[in-house]
């Protein structure tokens, strides 16, 4: 079995591990993408919750959950930028316009989601391309490799535009806090 095959198998195992967090992530996202219907909506239209699409750039959300041992890097996030298997990387897909938001967090092996944020990938793409333009084509972030041969770009959250983070559960050093409850100082205002 070649190293490329092992890399794909490793990615498959990591996806299975991170998928255990999907129900909790869906619950969190629901708090931001749904609003409570008005009394009139409830009374006249049998509606208790309304999907609020007015503040969404689109509907595709990338999920990235890192193992708890990486929480020491909680003020950064990584995006895979090269793989041995030759597949399209997360960074290539993101820069190509795929994905509207990223849910990025840290989880324990027991299935507990410990820290997370929701980032706006439209803001990230704009920042990334402007950075390259302003820095003579230099790619932002720091390059790192893992034991499986994948390459990552590491981005400090504090280096990104303030409006990249649209929601988070904890204060991240260097980034102004975003309240957990939508509509209280968050970009997703409720009317």
Secondary structure by P-SEA (a helix, b strand, c coil): ccaaaaaaaaaaaaaaaaacaaaaaaaaaaaccccccccccccccccccccccccccccbbbbbbbcccccccccbbbbbcccccccccaaaaaaaccccccccccccccccccbbbbbcaaaaaaaaaaaaaaccccccbbbbbcccbbbbbbbcccccccccccccccccccccccccccccccccccc
